[in-house]
Amino acid sequence: MTYVALPEEKLYRLPFYLAMEEYVAREFPAQDYFFMWQVEPTVIFGRNQLVDSEVDCEYCKSNGIEMYRRKSGGGCVYADMSNIMLSYITPSSNVNFTFNRYMLMVEHTLQRLGVDARTTGRNDILVDGMKVSGNAFYHLPGRSIVHGTMLYDTNIEHMARATTPSDVKLKSKGVASVRQHVTTLNKYIALSIEELKETFRSELCNDERVLTAADIAAIEDIEKEYYTYEFIYGNNPAYSIVKNGRIEGVGEFRVSIDAKDGVVRKVNLAGDFFIVGDIDSMLLAKFKGIRLEREALERALEGVDCGTVIMNLKKEQLINLLTD
């Protein structure tokens, strides 16, 4: 298998490496390729996932965590510089064979290091029953791409708070519960992260191909798609959010939000609060067509005195109710 190397040591943002997979799959001769990469703190959600139900966008923005969609399916994952990302490109078109071959390659490499790694029936690799690697797959004409995480010593708090697991028990228990479900390889091996990367490379690859300046330019052209609003949010279905809350001195609220692609189509407020103004024209109409993000909501309510619509309600309280 051929290792695909960059011409110089340079850290790119996550979409570059996803575009690099595509470029290798589309342009390189039909054989097996492999490469590894690392990124600054980033959340990556699957092709068909609803962003708002998988990612705590406010937490990510507050903590400098970038958010991107990938073209493979599967769940939402967190990556940082203490996490190794693995990419495998092959001409095989048999999904099950390709996925299983890749998983076994990773499992056997860890086992040769003395780690009792085991693949699961779906897409994870476990050690002591805890996850160290999650993987996903997608297919291009004549090529298959498998990519995944390898947790070396990642920031578990960021992982727990930036992503929103679908399991209700996991969400309610937060960081403590996530720690019970994942582990990191630095607990099992004495190798540094760079030594671990070198081991994977030497075990899996016997050849190297260094990207040229022309290759990099072509990859950067593919990369542009991953930054577009249409790609990040375009696969989101229309959805409804219903939440309940209480604001002291104002009342009980039941908020219903109809949205698509991260953009509000309609907001309805119900509860035992006192309406003192035209709630539809003075307040709710302000949200139509606005992205469901704090900054956008603040701009929409600029110059609006919410207390003249709902008794004692402050703008910040309403925004918290809509975004929390």
Buried (B, 14 or more C-beta within 10 A) or exposed (E): BBBBBBEEEEEBBBBBBBBBBBBBBBEBEEEBBBBBBBBBBBBBBBBEBBBBEBBBBEBBBEBEBBBBBBBBEBBBBBBBBBBBBBBBBBBBEEEEEBBEBBBEBBBBBBEEBEBEBBBEEEBBBBBEEBBBBBBBBBBBEEBBBBBBBBBBBBBBEBBBBBBBBEEEEBEEBEEEBBBEBBBBBBEBBEBEBEEBBEBBBEBBBEEEBEBEEEBBEBBBEBBEBBEEEEBBBEBBEEBEBEEEBEBEEBBEBEBEBBBEBBBBBEBEBEBEBEEEBEBEEBBBBBBEEBBBBBEBBEEBBEEBEBBEBBBBBBBEBBBBBBBE
